[in-house]
């Protein structure tokens, strides 16, 4: 059976199939997973526990619709720092991590230093956030704002169905 080698755990086709199912719906009963991939429910349970303990599965979370919780605007922001000393990068990471409106934060290589994904109630709230997070920070050189018009695909689903030799249940 094909395998995927990671830094700490080798995944076989059963593991990949389990992950594919859990990524679509992590409330899928283990007996249904077992039926779909032709394993016993206890074997599925052991594999899921191993995937969690090894850190392959990092969390079981609910994905929320921002509009339904009063955060209808999704904004992508590229942030460029003035100086890139490690202590200043760490300060920026800490500030972004502490801001509730920041849903995702990526420290990246390339033309910008950080890419932020924000959810805010209004443009007025975004303006207040920019004053607090960017304009008040002497190490922010510039930031570029992209207002999301449509959430076409979200989440962190891995494309496990593209692994050669492994077919995952639909």
Secondary structure as UniProt FT lines:
FT   STRAND          3..5
FT   STRAND          10..12
FT   HELIX           13..24
FT   TURN            26..27
FT   HELIX           30..37
FT   HELIX           41..53
FT   TURN            54..55
FT   HELIX           66..69
FT   STRAND          73..81
FT   HELIX           86..98
FT   TURN            100..101
FT   STRAND          102..107
FT   STRAND          114..120
FT   HELIX           123..130
FT   HELIX           131..135
FT   TURN            138..139
FT   STRAND          140..147
FT   HELIX           160..162
FT   TURN            164..165
//
